[in-house]
Each structure stands twice: as structure tokens, then as C-alpha cells.
């Protein structure tokens, strides 16, 4: 199984950030520290809006 990068937009500060859709740790916005996604044991659960699949 191969994950992929997706581009998301922070709902708080509108920062756009590329994240991996599989992660074992919480992914936070690099600008404001808002949580963008949480791990669920496989795919991440997104808290931010997806802009595009890369
Ligand atoms: Zn942010």
C-alpha cells in the first residue's frame, strides 16, 4: 500500500500545506499549529479542506 500527498488548506489561517495521507502522528499546520489531520491507524482523518490530490 502506498500513500499519497495531498494539498490541504488550514481552516484557521488559510495556509496551504502538502501532507501525506498516511501518518502515525497528528499533522499540524506549520503556521498556526492547528490540527490538520489525525491518524486512524491507516489513512488519516482530515480536519482541513482538501485543495487537490498531487
Ligand atoms: Zn494554520
mmCIF file of the protein (N, C-alpha, C, O) and its ligand, coordinates in Angstrom:
data_MODEL
# 
_entry.id   MODEL 
# 
loop_
_entity.id 
_entity.type 
_entity.pdbx_number_of_molecules 
1 polymer     1 
2 non-polymer 1 
# 
_entity_poly.entity_id                      1 
_entity_poly.type                           'polypeptide(L)' 
_entity_poly.nstd_linkage                   no 
_entity_poly.nstd_monomer                   no 
_entity_poly.pdbx_seq_one_letter_code       
;(UNK)(UNK)(UNK)(UNK)(UNK)(UNK)(UNK)(UNK)(UNK)(UNK)(UNK)(UNK)(UNK)(UNK)(UNK)(UNK)
(UNK)(UNK)(UNK)(UNK)(UNK)(UNK)(UNK)(UNK)(UNK)(UNK)(UNK)(UNK)(UNK)(UNK)(UNK)(UNK)
(UNK)(UNK)(UNK)(UNK)(UNK)(UNK)(UNK)(UNK)(UNK)(UNK)(UNK)(UNK)(UNK)(UNK)(UNK)(UNK)
(UNK)(UNK)(UNK)(UNK)(UNK)(UNK)
;
_entity_poly.pdbx_seq_one_letter_code_can   XXXXXXXXXXXXXXXXXXXXXXXXXXXXXXXXXXXXXXXXXXXXXXXXXXXXXX 
_entity_poly.pdbx_strand_id                 A 
# 
loop_
_entity_poly_seq.entity_id 
_entity_poly_seq.num 
_entity_poly_seq.mon_id 
_entity_poly_seq.hetero 
1 1  UNK n 
1 2  UNK n 
1 3  UNK n 
1 4  UNK n 
1 5  UNK n 
1 6  UNK n 
1 7  UNK n 
1 8  UNK n 
1 9  UNK n 
1 10 UNK n 
1 11 UNK n 
1 12 UNK n 
1 13 UNK n 
1 14 UNK n 
1 15 UNK n 
1 16 UNK n 
1 17 UNK n 
1 18 UNK n 
1 19 UNK n 
1 20 UNK n 
1 21 UNK n 
1 22 UNK n 
1 23 UNK n 
1 24 UNK n 
1 25 UNK n 
1 26 UNK n 
1 27 UNK n 
1 28 UNK n 
1 29 UNK n 
1 30 UNK n 
1 31 UNK n 
1 32 UNK n 
1 33 UNK n 
1 34 UNK n 
1 35 UNK n 
1 36 UNK n 
1 37 UNK n 
1 38 UNK n 
1 39 UNK n 
1 40 UNK n 
1 41 UNK n 
1 42 UNK n 
1 43 UNK n 
1 44 UNK n 
1 45 UNK n 
1 46 UNK n 
1 47 UNK n 
1 48 UNK n 
1 49 UNK n 
1 50 UNK n 
1 51 UNK n 
1 52 UNK n 
1 53 UNK n 
1 54 UNK n 
# 
loop_
_struct_asym.id 
_struct_asym.entity_id 
A 1 
B 2 
# 
loop_
_chem_comp.id 
_chem_comp.type 
_chem_comp.mon_nstd_flag 
UNK 'L-peptide linking' . 
ZN  non-polymer         . 
# 
_pdbx_entity_nonpoly.entity_id   2 
_pdbx_entity_nonpoly.name        ? 
_pdbx_entity_nonpoly.comp_id     ZN 
# 
_pdbx_nonpoly_scheme.asym_id         B 
_pdbx_nonpoly_scheme.entity_id       2 
_pdbx_nonpoly_scheme.mon_id          ZN 
_pdbx_nonpoly_scheme.ndb_seq_num     1 
_pdbx_nonpoly_scheme.pdb_seq_num     101 
_pdbx_nonpoly_scheme.auth_seq_num    101 
_pdbx_nonpoly_scheme.pdb_mon_id      ZN 
_pdbx_nonpoly_scheme.auth_mon_id     ZN 
_pdbx_nonpoly_scheme.pdb_strand_id   A 
_pdbx_nonpoly_scheme.pdb_ins_code    . 
# 
loop_
_atom_site.group_PDB 
_atom_site.id 
_atom_site.type_symbol 
_atom_site.label_atom_id 
_atom_site.label_alt_id 
_atom_site.label_comp_id 
_atom_site.label_asym_id 
_atom_site.label_entity_id 
_atom_site.label_seq_id 
_atom_site.pdbx_PDB_ins_code 
_atom_site.Cartn_x 
_atom_site.Cartn_y 
_atom_site.Cartn_z 
_atom_site.occupancy 
_atom_site.B_iso_or_equiv 
_atom_site.pdbx_formal_charge 
_atom_site.auth_seq_id 
_atom_site.auth_comp_id 
_atom_site.auth_asym_id 
_atom_site.auth_atom_id 
_atom_site.pdbx_PDB_model_num 
ATOM   1   N  N  . UNK A 1 1  ? 0.841   -1.193 0.000  1.00 0.00 ? 1   UNK A N  1 
ATOM   2   C  CA . UNK A 1 1  ? 0.000   0.000  0.000  1.00 0.00 ? 1   UNK A CA 1 
ATOM   3   C  C  . UNK A 1 1  ? 0.879   1.247  0.000  1.00 0.00 ? 1   UNK A C  1 
ATOM   4   O  O  . UNK A 1 1  ? 1.801   1.381  0.805  1.00 0.00 ? 1   UNK A O  1 
ATOM   5   N  N  . UNK A 1 2  ? 0.580   2.121  -0.890 1.00 0.00 ? 2   UNK A N  1 
ATOM   6   C  CA . UNK A 1 2  ? 1.354   3.356  -1.000 1.00 0.00 ? 2   UNK A CA 1 
ATOM   7   C  C  . UNK A 1 2  ? 0.441   4.548  -0.730 1.00 0.00 ? 2   UNK A C  1 
ATOM   8   O  O  . UNK A 1 2  ? -0.645  4.665  -1.298 1.00 0.00 ? 2   UNK A O  1 
ATOM   9   N  N  . UNK A 1 3  ? 0.903   5.412  0.135  1.00 0.00 ? 3   UNK A N  1 
ATOM   10  C  CA . UNK A 1 3  ? 0.134   6.618  0.411  1.00 0.00 ? 3   UNK A CA 1 
ATOM   11  C  C  . UNK A 1 3  ? 0.398   7.671  -0.639 1.00 0.00 ? 3   UNK A C  1 
ATOM   12  O  O  . UNK A 1 3  ? 1.196   7.466  -1.553 1.00 0.00 ? 3   UNK A O  1 
ATOM   13  N  N  . UNK A 1 4  ? -0.263  8.779  -0.508 1.00 0.00 ? 4   UNK A N  1 
ATOM   14  C  CA . UNK A 1 4  ? -0.023  9.855  -1.453 1.00 0.00 ? 4   UNK A CA 1 
ATOM   15  C  C  . UNK A 1 4  ? -0.091  11.202 -0.737 1.00 0.00 ? 4   UNK A C  1 
ATOM   16  O  O  . UNK A 1 4  ? -0.675  11.338 0.338  1.00 0.00 ? 4   UNK A O  1 
ATOM   17  N  N  . UNK A 1 5  ? 0.527   12.184 -1.374 1.00 0.00 ? 5   UNK A N  1 
ATOM   18  C  CA . UNK A 1 5  ? 0.479   13.526 -0.827 1.00 0.00 ? 5   UNK A CA 1 
ATOM   19  C  C  . UNK A 1 5  ? -0.788  14.236 -1.294 1.00 0.00 ? 5   UNK A C  1 
ATOM   20  O  O  . UNK A 1 5  ? -1.223  14.084 -2.435 1.00 0.00 ? 5   UNK A O  1 
ATOM   21  N  N  . UNK A 1 6  ? -1.349  14.991 -0.407 1.00 0.00 ? 6   UNK A N  1 
ATOM   22  C  CA . UNK A 1 6  ? -2.496  15.821 -0.772 1.00 0.00 ? 6   UNK A CA 1 
ATOM   23  C  C  . UNK A 1 6  ? -2.242  17.236 -0.278 1.00 0.00 ? 6   UNK A C  1 
ATOM   24  O  O  . UNK A 1 6  ? -1.529  17.452 0.702  1.00 0.00 ? 6   UNK A O  1 
ATOM   25  N  N  . UNK A 1 7  ? -2.826  18.174 -0.962 1.00 0.00 ? 7   UNK A N  1 
ATOM   26  C  CA . UNK A 1 7  ? -2.678  19.573 -0.554 1.00 0.00 ? 7   UNK A CA 1 
ATOM   27  C  C  . UNK A 1 7  ? -3.930  19.975 0.215  1.00 0.00 ? 7   UNK A C  1 
ATOM   28  O  O  . UNK A 1 7  ? -5.054  19.795 -0.254 1.00 0.00 ? 7   UNK A O  1 
ATOM   29  N  N  . UNK A 1 8  ? -3.715  20.513 1.385  1.00 0.00 ? 8   UNK A N  1 
ATOM   30  C  CA . UNK A 1 8  ? -4.850  20.919 2.207  1.00 0.00 ? 8   UNK A CA 1 
ATOM   31  C  C  . UNK A 1 8  ? -4.701  22.391 2.605  1.00 0.00 ? 8   UNK A C  1 
ATOM   32  O  O  . UNK A 1 8  ? -3.626  22.983 2.508  1.00 0.00 ? 8   UNK A O  1 
ATOM   33  N  N  . UNK A 1 9  ? -5.794  22.937 3.042  1.00 0.00 ? 9   UNK A N  1 
ATOM   34  C  CA . UNK A 1 9  ? -5.811  24.338 3.444  1.00 0.00 ? 9   UNK A CA 1 
ATOM   35  C  C  . UNK A 1 9  ? -6.267  24.424 4.893  1.00 0.00 ? 9   UNK A C  1 
ATOM   36  O  O  . UNK A 1 9  ? -7.325  23.913 5.259  1.00 0.00 ? 9   UNK A O  1 
ATOM   37  N  N  . UNK A 1 10 ? -5.464  25.068 5.694  1.00 0.00 ? 10  UNK A N  1 
ATOM   38  C  CA . UNK A 1 10 ? -5.798  25.239 7.103  1.00 0.00 ? 10  UNK A CA 1 
ATOM   39  C  C  . UNK A 1 10 ? -7.065  26.083 7.229  1.00 0.00 ? 10  UNK A C  1 
ATOM   40  O  O  . UNK A 1 10 ? -7.181  27.143 6.615  1.00 0.00 ? 10  UNK A O  1 
ATOM   41  N  N  . UNK A 1 11 ? -8.005  25.602 8.026  1.00 0.00 ? 11  UNK A N  1 
ATOM   42  C  CA . UNK A 1 11 ? -9.272  26.327 8.161  1.00 0.00 ? 11  UNK A CA 1 
ATOM   43  C  C  . UNK A 1 11 ? -9.129  27.566 9.032  1.00 0.00 ? 11  UNK A C  1 
ATOM   44  O  O  . UNK A 1 11 ? -10.010 28.425 9.059  1.00 0.00 ? 11  UNK A O  1 
ATOM   45  N  N  . UNK A 1 12 ? -8.034  27.646 9.727  1.00 0.00 ? 12  UNK A N  1 
ATOM   46  C  CA . UNK A 1 12 ? -7.845  28.757 10.659 1.00 0.00 ? 12  UNK A CA 1 
ATOM   47  C  C  . UNK A 1 12 ? -7.072  29.924 10.030 1.00 0.00 ? 12  UNK A C  1 
ATOM   48  O  O  . UNK A 1 12 ? -7.497  31.075 10.116 1.00 0.00 ? 12  UNK A O  1 
ATOM   49  N  N  . UNK A 1 13 ? -5.929  29.614 9.395  1.00 0.00 ? 13  UNK A N  1 
ATOM   50  C  CA . UNK A 1 13 ? -5.092  30.691 8.865  1.00 0.00 ? 13  UNK A CA 1 
ATOM   51  C  C  . UNK A 1 13 ? -4.964  30.646 7.341  1.00 0.00 ? 13  UNK A C  1 
ATOM   52  O  O  . UNK A 1 13 ? -4.268  31.474 6.753  1.00 0.00 ? 13  UNK A O  1 
ATOM   53  N  N  . UNK A 1 14 ? -5.641  29.670 6.692  1.00 0.00 ? 14  UNK A N  1 
ATOM   54  C  CA . UNK A 1 14 ? -5.629  29.542 5.233  1.00 0.00 ? 14  UNK A CA 1 
ATOM   55  C  C  . UNK A 1 14 ? -4.269  29.180 4.647  1.00 0.00 ? 14  UNK A C  1 
ATOM   56  O  O  . UNK A 1 14 ? -4.055  29.313 3.442  1.00 0.00 ? 14  UNK A O  1 
ATOM   57  N  N  . UNK A 1 15 ? -3.366  28.731 5.481  1.00 0.00 ? 15  UNK A N  1 
ATOM   58  C  CA . UNK A 1 15 ? -2.086  28.241 4.982  1.00 0.00 ? 15  UNK A CA 1 
ATOM   59  C  C  . UNK A 1 15 ? -2.308  26.981 4.158  1.00 0.00 ? 15  UNK A C  1 
ATOM   60  O  O  . UNK A 1 15 ? -3.064  26.094 4.553  1.00 0.00 ? 15  UNK A O  1 
ATOM   61  N  N  . UNK A 1 16 ? -1.638  26.910 3.006  1.00 0.00 ? 16  UNK A N  1 
ATOM   62  C  CA . UNK A 1 16 ? -1.726  25.705 2.188  1.00 0.00 ? 16  UNK A CA 1 
ATOM   63  C  C  . UNK A 1 16 ? -0.519  24.837 2.454  1.00 0.00 ? 16  UNK A C  1 
ATOM   64  O  O  . UNK A 1 16 ? 0.613   25.318 2.483  1.00 0.00 ? 16  UNK A O  1 
ATOM   65  N  N  . UNK A 1 17 ? -0.762  23.576 2.645  1.00 0.00 ? 17  UNK A N  1 
ATOM   66  C  CA . UNK A 1 17 ? 0.302   22.680 3.073  1.00 0.00 ? 17  UNK A CA 1 
ATOM   67  C  C  . UNK A 1 17 ? 0.126   21.317 2.435  1.00 0.00 ? 17  UNK A C  1 
ATOM   68  O  O  . UNK A 1 17 ? -0.994  20.817 2.327  1.00 0.00 ? 17  UNK A O  1 
ATOM   69  N  N  . UNK A 1 18 ? 1.241   20.708 2.006  1.00 0.00 ? 18  UNK A N  1 
ATOM   70  C  CA . UNK A 1 18 ? 1.188   19.359 1.455  1.00 0.00 ? 18  UNK A CA 1 
ATOM   71  C  C  . UNK A 1 18 ? 1.396   18.368 2.584  1.00 0.00 ? 18  UNK A C  1 
ATOM   72  O  O  . UNK A 1 18 ? 2.362   18.461 3.341  1.00 0.00 ? 18  UNK A O  1 
ATOM   73  N  N  . UNK A 1 19 ? 0.487   17.426 2.687  1.00 0.00 ? 19  UNK A N  1 
ATOM   74  C  CA . UNK A 1 19 ? 0.625   16.413 3.737  1.00 0.00 ? 19  UNK A CA 1 
ATOM   75  C  C  . UNK A 1 19 ? 0.484   15.020 3.127  1.00 0.00 ? 19  UNK A C  1 
ATOM   76  O  O  . UNK A 1 19 ? -0.095  14.849 2.055  1.00 0.00 ? 19  UNK A O  1 
ATOM   77  N  N  . UNK A 1 20 ? 1.020   14.046 3.826  1.00 0.00 ? 20  UNK A N  1 
ATOM   78  C  CA . UNK A 1 20 ? 0.926   12.665 3.390  1.00 0.00 ? 20  UNK A CA 1 
ATOM   79  C  C  . UNK A 1 20 ? -0.372  12.088 3.951  1.00 0.00 ? 20  UNK A C  1 
ATOM   80  O  O  . UNK A 1 20 ? -0.715  12.338 5.106  1.00 0.00 ? 20  UNK A O  1 
ATOM   81  N  N  . UNK A 1 21 ? -1.084  11.327 3.147  1.00 0.00 ? 21  UNK A N  1 
ATOM   82  C  CA . UNK A 1 21 ? -2.389  10.859 3.611  1.00 0.00 ? 21  UNK A CA 1 
ATOM   83  C  C  . UNK A 1 21 ? -2.324  9.619  4.487  1.00 0.00 ? 21  UNK A C  1 
ATOM   84  O  O  . UNK A 1 21 ? -3.347  9.060  4.881  1.00 0.00 ? 21  UNK A O  1 
ATOM   85  N  N  . UNK A 1 22 ? -1.104  9.202  4.782  1.00 0.00 ? 22  UNK A N  1 
ATOM   86  C  CA . UNK A 1 22 ? -0.942  8.138  5.768  1.00 0.00 ? 22  UNK A CA 1 
ATOM   87  C  C  . UNK A 1 22 ? 0.079   8.627  6.785  1.00 0.00 ? 22  UNK A C  1 
ATOM   88  O  O  . UNK A 1 22 ? 1.192   9.003  6.420  1.00 0.00 ? 22  UNK A O  1 
ATOM   89  N  N  . UNK A 1 23 ? -0.290  8.622  8.031  1.00 0.00 ? 23  UNK A N  1 
ATOM   90  C  CA . UNK A 1 23 ? 0.612   9.118  9.058  1.00 0.00 ? 23  UNK A CA 1 
ATOM   91  C  C  . UNK A 1 23 ? 0.279   8.451  10.373 1.00 0.00 ? 23  UNK A C  1 
ATOM   92  O  O  . UNK A 1 23 ? -0.851  8.011  10.588 1.00 0.00 ? 23  UNK A O  1 
ATOM   93  N  N  . UNK A 1 24 ? 1.253   8.377  11.247 1.00 0.00 ? 24  UNK A N  1 
ATOM   94  C  CA . UNK A 1 24 ? 1.022   7.769  12.554 1.00 0.00 ? 24  UNK A CA 1 
ATOM   95  C  C  . UNK A 1 24 ? 0.980   8.812  13.660 1.00 0.00 ? 24  UNK A C  1 
ATOM   96  O  O  . UNK A 1 24 ? 0.780   8.497  14.833 1.00 0.00 ? 24  UNK A O  1 
ATOM   97  N  N  . UNK A 1 25 ? 1.173   10.057 13.257 1.00 0.00 ? 25  UNK A N  1 
ATOM   98  C  CA . UNK A 1 25 ? 1.107   11.133 14.244 1.00 0.00 ? 25  UNK A CA 1 
ATOM   99  C  C  . UNK A 1 25 ? 0.180   12.239 13.753 1.00 0.00 ? 25  UNK A C  1 
ATOM   100 O  O  . UNK A 1 25 ? -0.134  12.329 12.566 1.00 0.00 ? 25  UNK A O  1 
ATOM   101 N  N  . UNK A 1 26 ? -0.243  13.064 14.675 1.00 0.00 ? 26  UNK A N  1 
ATOM   102 C  CA . UNK A 1 26 ? -1.092  14.197 14.314 1.00 0.00 ? 26  UNK A CA 1 
ATOM   103 C  C  . UNK A 1 26 ? -0.310  15.158 13.425 1.00 0.00 ? 26  UNK A C  1 
ATOM   104 O  O  . UNK A 1 26 ? 0.852   15.462 13.692 1.00 0.00 ? 26  UNK A O  1 
ATOM   105 N  N  . UNK A 1 27 ? -0.961  15.631 12.368 1.00 0.00 ? 27  UNK A N  1 
ATOM   106 C  CA . UNK A 1 27 ? -0.329  16.594 11.466 1.00 0.00 ? 27  UNK A CA 1 
ATOM   107 C  C  . UNK A 1 27 ? -0.884  17.980 11.782 1.00 0.00 ? 27  UNK A C  1 
ATOM   108 O  O  . UNK A 1 27 ? -2.093  18.209 11.777 1.00 0.00 ? 27  UNK A O  1 
ATOM   109 N  N  . UNK A 1 28 ? 0.039   18.889 12.055 1.00 0.00 ? 28  UNK A N  1 
ATOM   110 C  CA . UNK A 1 28 ? -0.387  20.239 12.413 1.00 0.00 ? 28  UNK A CA 1 
ATOM   111 C  C  . UNK A 1 28 ? 0.022   21.253 11.362 1.00 0.00 ? 28  UNK A C  1 
ATOM   112 O  O  . UNK A 1 28 ? 0.975   21.045 10.610 1.00 0.00 ? 28  UNK A O  1 
ATOM   113 N  N  . UNK A 1 29 ? -0.715  22.351 11.321 1.00 0.00 ? 29  UNK A N  1 
ATOM   114 C  CA . UNK A 1 29 ? -0.366  23.471 10.469 1.00 0.00 ? 29  UNK A CA 1 
ATOM   115 C  C  . UNK A 1 29 ? 0.981   24.030 10.914 1.00 0.00 ? 29  UNK A C  1 
ATOM   116 O  O  . UNK A 1 29 ? 1.213   24.238 12.105 1.00 0.00 ? 29  UNK A O  1 
ATOM   117 N  N  . UNK A 1 30 ? 1.861   24.269 9.952  1.00 0.00 ? 30  UNK A N  1 
ATOM   118 C  CA . UNK A 1 30 ? 3.189   24.777 10.290 1.00 0.00 ? 30  UNK A CA 1 
ATOM   119 C  C  . UNK A 1 30 ? 3.143   26.248 10.713 1.00 0.00 ? 30  UNK A C  1 
ATOM   120 O  O  . UNK A 1 30 ? 4.082   26.758 11.323 1.00 0.00 ? 30  UNK A O  1 
ATOM   121 N  N  . UNK A 1 31 ? 2.059   26.906 10.384 1.00 0.00 ? 31  UNK A N  1 
ATOM   122 C  CA . UNK A 1 31 ? 1.960   28.335 10.689 1.00 0.00 ? 31  UNK A CA 1 
ATOM   123 C  C  . UNK A 1 31 ? 1.297   28.575 12.052 1.00 0.00 ? 31  UNK A C  1 
ATOM   124 O  O  . UNK A 1 31 ? 1.843   29.277 12.903 1.00 0.00 ? 31  UNK A O  1 
ATOM   125 N  N  . UNK A 1 32 ? 0.118   27.985 12.243 1.00 0.00 ? 32  UNK A N  1 
ATOM   126 C  CA . UNK A 1 32 ? -0.652  28.320 13.445 1.00 0.00 ? 32  UNK A CA 1 
ATOM   127 C  C  . UNK A 1 32 ? -0.841  27.138 14.393 1.00 0.00 ? 32  UNK A C  1 
ATOM   128 O  O  . UNK A 1 32 ? -1.469  27.280 15.442 1.00 0.00 ? 32  UNK A O  1 
ATOM   129 N  N  . UNK A 1 33 ? -0.308  25.983 14.034 1.00 0.00 ? 33  UNK A N  1 
ATOM   130 C  CA . UNK A 1 33 ? -0.376  24.814 14.913 1.00 0.00 ? 33  UNK A CA 1 
ATOM   131 C  C  . UNK A 1 33 ? -1.764  24.178 15.019 1.00 0.00 ? 33  UNK A C  1 
ATOM   132 O  O  . UNK A 1 33 ? -1.993  23.316 15.867 1.00 0.00 ? 33  UNK A O  1 
ATOM   133 N  N  . UNK A 1 34 ? -2.671  24.600 14.172 1.00 0.00 ? 34  UNK A N  1 
ATOM   134 C  CA . UNK A 1 34 ? -3.985  23.970 14.130 1.00 0.00 ? 34  UNK A CA 1 
ATOM   135 C  C  . UNK A 1 34 ? -3.831  22.525 13.650 1.00 0.00 ? 34  UNK A C  1 
ATOM   136 O  O  . UNK A 1 34 ? -3.003  22.253 12.781 1.00 0.00 ? 34  UNK A O  1 
ATOM   137 N  N  . UNK A 1 35 ? -4.606  21.611 14.195 1.00 0.00 ? 35  UNK A N  1 
ATOM   138 C  CA . UNK A 1 35 ? -4.527  20.225 13.745 1.00 0.00 ? 35  UNK A CA 1 
ATOM   139 C  C  . UNK A 1 35 ? -5.186  20.084 12.373 1.00 0.00 ? 35  UNK A C  1 
ATOM   140 O  O  . UNK A 1 35 ? -6.351  20.435 12.186 1.00 0.00 ? 35  UNK A O  1 
ATOM   141 N  N  . UNK A 1 36 ? -4.413  19.562 11.420 1.00 0.00 ? 36  UNK A N  1 
ATOM   142 C  CA . UNK A 1 36 ? -4.924  19.382 10.061 1.00 0.00 ? 36  UNK A CA 1 
ATOM   143 C  C  . UNK A 1 36 ? -5.452  17.972 9.837  1.00 0.00 ? 36  UNK A C  1 
ATOM   144 O  O  . UNK A 1 36 ? -6.392  17.767 9.069  1.00 0.00 ? 36  UNK A O  1 
ATOM   145 N  N  . UNK A 1 37 ? -4.847  17.007 10.506 1.00 0.00 ? 37  UNK A N  1 
ATOM   146 C  CA . UNK A 1 37 ? -5.259  15.627 10.322 1.00 0.00 ? 37  UNK A CA 1 
ATOM   147 C  C  . UNK A 1 37 ? -4.813  14.792 11.508 1.00 0.00 ? 37  UNK A C  1 
ATOM   148 O  O  . UNK A 1 37 ? -3.807  15.073 12.159 1.00 0.00 ? 37  UNK A O  1 
ATOM   149 N  N  . UNK A 1 38 ? -5.603  13.751 11.764 1.00 0.00 ? 38  UNK A N  1 
ATOM   150 C  CA . UNK A 1 38 ? -5.288  12.849 12.861 1.00 0.00 ? 38  UNK A CA 1 
ATOM   151 C  C  . UNK A 1 38 ? -5.127  11.441 12.320 1.00 0.00 ? 38  UNK A C  1 
ATOM   152 O  O  . UNK A 1 38 ? -5.805  11.062 11.365 1.00 0.00 ? 38  UNK A O  1 
ATOM   153 N  N  . UNK A 1 39 ? -4.241  10.664 12.916 1.00 0.00 ? 39  UNK A N  1 
ATOM   154 C  CA . UNK A 1 39 ? -4.045  9.285  12.455 1.00 0.00 ? 39  UNK A CA 1 
ATOM   155 C  C  . UNK A 1 39 ? -5.213  8.404  12.905 1.00 0.00 ? 39  UNK A C  1 
ATOM   156 O  O  . UNK A 1 39 ? -5.795  8.614  13.970 1.00 0.00 ? 39  UNK A O  1 
ATOM   157 N  N  . UNK A 1 40 ? -5.538  7.423  12.076 1.00 0.00 ? 40  UNK A N  1 
ATOM   158 C  CA . UNK A 1 40 ? -6.610  6.500  12.445 1.00 0.00 ? 40  UNK A CA 1 
ATOM   159 C  C  . UNK A 1 40 ? -6.139  5.057  12.331 1.00 0.00 ? 40  UNK A C  1 
ATOM   160 O  O  . UNK A 1 40 ? -6.953  4.136  12.264 1.00 0.00 ? 40  UNK A O  1 
ATOM   161 N  N  . UNK A 1 41 ? -4.830  4.864  12.309 1.00 0.00 ? 41  UNK A N  1 
ATOM   162 C  CA . UNK A 1 41 ? -4.296  3.516  12.186 1.00 0.00 ? 41  UNK A CA 1 
ATOM   163 C  C  . UNK A 1 41 ? -4.018  3.134  10.745 1.00 0.00 ? 41  UNK A C  1 
ATOM   164 O  O  . UNK A 1 41 ? -3.430  2.085  10.482 1.00 0.00 ? 41  UNK A O  1 
ATOM   165 N  N  . UNK A 1 42 ? -4.420  3.945  9.843  1.00 0.00 ? 42  UNK A N  1 
ATOM   166 C  CA . UNK A 1 42 ? -4.149  3.713  8.428  1.00 0.00 ? 42  UNK A CA 1 
ATOM   167 C  C  . UNK A 1 42 ? -4.156  5.042  7.751  1.00 0.00 ? 42  UNK A C  1 
ATOM   168 O  O  . UNK A 1 42 ? -3.207  5.818  7.863  1.00 0.00 ? 42  UNK A O  1 
ATOM   169 N  N  . UNK A 1 43 ? -5.224  5.310  7.045  1.00 0.00 ? 43  UNK A N  1 
ATOM   170 C  CA . UNK A 1 43 ? -5.368  6.632  6.445  1.00 0.00 ? 43  UNK A CA 1 
ATOM   171 C  C  . UNK A 1 43 ? -5.652  7.665  7.525  1.00 0.00 ? 43  UNK A C  1 
ATOM   172 O  O  . UNK A 1 43 ? -6.196  7.358  8.586  1.00 0.00 ? 43  UNK A O  1 
ATOM   173 N  N  . UNK A 1 44 ? -5.271  8.884  7.225  1.00 0.00 ? 44  UNK A N  1 
ATOM   174 C  CA . UNK A 1 44 ? -5.520  9.954  8.176  1.00 0.00 ? 44  UNK A CA 1 
ATOM   175 C  C  . UNK A 1 44 ? -6.960  10.438 8.081  1.00 0.00 ? 44  UNK A C  1 
ATOM   176 O  O  . UNK A 1 44 ? -7.628  10.281 7.060  1.00 0.00 ? 44  UNK A O  1 
ATOM   177 N  N  . UNK A 1 45 ? -7.412  11.029 9.175  1.00 0.00 ? 45  UNK A N  1 
ATOM   178 C  CA . UNK A 1 45 ? -8.722  11.654 9.187  1.00 0.00 ? 45  UNK A CA 1 
ATOM   179 C  C  . UNK A 1 45 ? -8.505  13.152 9.060  1.00 0.00 ? 45  UNK A C  1 
ATOM   180 O  O  . UNK A 1 45 ? -7.928  13.784 9.945  1.00 0.00 ? 45  UNK A O  1 
ATOM   181 N  N  . UNK A 1 46 ? -8.967  13.709 7.963  1.00 0.00 ? 46  UNK A N  1 
ATOM   182 C  CA . UNK A 1 46 ? -8.698  15.121 7.688  1.00 0.00 ? 46  UNK A CA 1 
ATOM   183 C  C  . UNK A 1 46 ? -9.597  16.060 8.473  1.00 0.00 ? 46  UNK A C  1 
ATOM   184 O  O  . UNK A 1 46 ? -10.801 15.843 8.610  1.00 0.00 ? 46  UNK A O  1 
ATOM   185 N  N  . UNK A 1 47 ? -8.969  17.110 8.981  1.00 0.00 ? 47  UNK A N  1 
ATOM   186 C  CA . UNK A 1 47 ? -9.726  18.169 9.654  1.00 0.00 ? 47  UNK A CA 1 
ATOM   187 C  C  . UNK A 1 47 ? -9.730  19.428 8.798  1.00 0.00 ? 47  UNK A C  1 
ATOM   188 O  O  . UNK A 1 47 ? -10.504 20.355 9.034  1.00 0.00 ? 47  UNK A O  1 
ATOM   189 N  N  . UNK A 1 48 ? -8.850  19.444 7.799  1.00 0.00 ? 48  UNK A N  1 
ATOM   190 C  CA . UNK A 1 48 ? -8.723  20.621 6.935  1.00 0.00 ? 48  UNK A CA 1 
ATOM   191 C  C  . UNK A 1 48 ? -9.354  20.310 5.584  1.00 0.00 ? 48  UNK A C  1 
ATOM   192 O  O  . UNK A 1 48 ? -9.680  19.160 5.289  1.00 0.00 ? 48  UNK A O  1 
ATOM   193 N  N  . UNK A 1 49 ? -9.520  21.335 4.778  1.00 0.00 ? 49  UNK A N  1 
ATOM   194 C  CA . UNK A 1 49 ? -10.113 21.177 3.451  1.00 0.00 ? 49  UNK A CA 1 
ATOM   195 C  C  . UNK A 1 49 ? -9.051  20.701 2.451  1.00 0.00 ? 49  UNK A C  1 
ATOM   196 O  O  . UNK A 1 49 ? -7.933  21.216 2.430  1.00 0.00 ? 49  UNK A O  1 
ATOM   197 N  N  . UNK A 1 50 ? -9.411  19.721 1.633  1.00 0.00 ? 50  UNK A N  1 
ATOM   198 C  CA . UNK A 1 50 ? -8.513  19.274 0.578  1.00 0.00 ? 50  UNK A CA 1 
ATOM   199 C  C  . UNK A 1 50 ? -8.590  20.248 -0.592 1.00 0.00 ? 50  UNK A C  1 
ATOM   200 O  O  . UNK A 1 50 ? -9.681  20.583 -1.054 1.00 0.00 ? 50  UNK A O  1 
ATOM   201 N  N  . UNK A 1 51 ? -7.446  20.699 -1.067 1.00 0.00 ? 51  UNK A N  1 
ATOM   202 C  CA . UNK A 1 51 ? -7.413  21.558 -2.251 1.00 0.00 ? 51  UNK A CA 1 
ATOM   203 C  C  . UNK A 1 51 ? -7.225  20.683 -3.483 1.00 0.00 ? 51  UNK A C  1 
ATOM   204 O  O  . UNK A 1 51 ? -7.946  20.836 -4.469 1.00 0.00 ? 51  UNK A O  1 
ATOM   205 N  N  . UNK A 1 52 ? -6.268  19.773 -3.433 1.00 0.00 ? 52  UNK A N  1 
ATOM   206 C  CA . UNK A 1 52 ? -6.060  18.904 -4.577 1.00 0.00 ? 52  UNK A CA 1 
ATOM   207 C  C  . UNK A 1 52 ? -5.253  17.673 -4.196 1.00 0.00 ? 52  UNK A C  1 
ATOM   208 O  O  . UNK A 1 52 ? -4.505  17.672 -3.218 1.00 0.00 ? 52  UNK A O  1 
ATOM   209 N  N  . UNK A 1 53 ? -5.424  16.636 -4.987 1.00 0.00 ? 53  UNK A N  1 
ATOM   210 C  CA . UNK A 1 53 ? -4.551  15.474 -4.870 1.00 0.00 ? 53  UNK A CA 1 
ATOM   211 C  C  . UNK A 1 53 ? -3.345  15.737 -5.750 1.00 0.00 ? 53  UNK A C  1 
ATOM   212 O  O  . UNK A 1 53 ? -3.490  16.143 -6.903 1.00 0.00 ? 53  UNK A O  1 
ATOM   213 N  N  . UNK A 1 54 ? -2.173  15.514 -5.222 1.00 0.00 ? 54  UNK A N  1 
ATOM   214 C  CA . UNK A 1 54 ? -0.976  15.790 -6.008 1.00 0.00 ? 54  UNK A CA 1 
ATOM   215 C  C  . UNK A 1 54 ? -0.626  14.595 -6.871 1.00 0.00 ? 54  UNK A C  1 
ATOM   216 O  O  . UNK A 1 54 ? 0.358   14.635 -7.610 1.00 0.00 ? 54  UNK A O  1 
HETATM 217 ZN ZN . ZN  B 2 .  ? -2.988  27.328 10.142 1.00 0.00 ? 101 ZN  A ZN 1 
# 
